[in-house]
Amino acid sequence: MASRAAPPRRLARTFAAVNIGSFRISAMIMGETETGELQVLGSGHRASAGVKRGYVTDMAAAAHAIRDAIDRAEKSAAIPVRSVWIACAGAGLASNVVAVDIEIGGRRIEDEDVEQLLIEAQGMIQPDGRTVLHAQPAHYTLDGAHGVANPRGLHAERLGVDIHVMLADGAPVRNLTEAVHNAHLSVEGVVAAPLAAGHACLTIEERELGVALVEVGADVTNVAVFAGGMLLGLKALPMGSADITDAIASSFGIRRSQAERLKCVAGSAIASPADHRELIPVNGPNEAPEGAAAGPLARGADDKNRIVRAELVSVVTQQLAVLTGEISKALKEMGFSGRSAGQVVLTGGGAELAGMADFVQGALGQPVRLGRPPQLPGMPEAHLAPGFATLAGLCLYAAEDPVDIRAVGNARAGAFRGAPRRIGGLEAVLRMVRALKENF
């Protein structure tokens, strides 16, 4: 499926993104005008292939699907694409905080001090054999007081920074990039899916004050906590909306394609009294003549292969209870729980299930809203759904181009006034926890 939008007359630059999901592979081409306005030039998506729980399982199939999605976006935009930004949702995503500080001596902090601090922090990152996707400054500290957005112009004895490091397993990331290369594209950058989704559906104020982003994909659910404008914690859960589909297929003894259709058409996270009186046909419109059943009947179905909607909803809610239980555990581990925790934003394709936000809100006991991409010029209406938040966020991330300390200066370059000090792992974690408590 592809969508088309007329490109603006004057573009300063263009960038493209591919979201390689387990259910769907989607592509988007975005342009930025000379005045800084962003506009969607074209997009396209197709069923996924060769990807399972965020990992490439069939290189040839994945490369073909990526190429197909890009071809659809290119056709709708009438612009060729040579390089793309991609999201990483699986690959053992993990976040860490590295805290570093240097001596300032009470004087005024200049740009050079901040740059040198970030350069010194480069050498403090210890990936332990894993791939570093991002290394971004989360909080600056002045004499141990944190939450400083911009230390320039202030005075301090010691200037510090908490670096948020996003790690991933190297082999799965290399498989993702190789699949893109096999689709005859180069990779501009690999972005952790929660960061991309956060750029699409979280406001700047939410990211500053503190918010949890729960991205429910087909096979992976990413639970992320933002505060101080940055992502401070993350946990990837190896479960998602496809597990609901599998539970439906297993419970009623039907094909996965039938179970997926039932989930999308008649499934709900909220039960109603009318569900016990409503019969849902298991067969799709093209699977059987009207009034007849095709193949074996579903377990518990009538002679026309119809099931009671209440039974379907029961299977859905049982599986959701397992998922929300794991989400709740992840949030508590990151310090985002209780009355002071605040807003939870639910996004991803799994968030599109009817009643999903209400169910999660009841299960977590916290306010929950759906997160959707912004309505940019040229954005197709179909792509304003939660399932396309990561795709749009990849383009927005590329446009913003956030600071990564690995791109700052040259490591160990130039004279330095004070010796850097790496704060121990436990203390760094405690600093992150304190920052979370201050924000929440």
Secondary structure, DSSP 8 states (H G I E B T S, - for coil): -EEE----S-EEEEEEEEEE-SSEEEEEEEEEETTS-EEEEEEEEEE--SEETTEES-HHHHHHHHHHHHHHHHHHHT----EEEEEE--TT-EEEEEEEEEE-TTSB--HHHHHHHHHHHHTT---TTSEEEEEEEEEEEETTEEEES--TT-B-SEEEEEEEEEEE-HHHHHHHHHHHHHTT-EEEEEEEHHHHHHHHH--HHHHHH-EEEEEE-SS-EEEEEEETTEEEEEEEES--HHHHHHHHHHHHT--HHHHHHHHHHT--SS--GGGGG-EEESS-TTTS-TT---SS--TT--TTSEEEHHHHHHHHHHHHHHHHHHHHHHHHHTT--STTS--EEEESGGGGSTTHHHHHHHHHTS-EEE------TT--GGGGSGGGHHHHHHHHHHHH----GGGSS-TT-S--SS--EE--HHHHHHHHHHHHHHH-
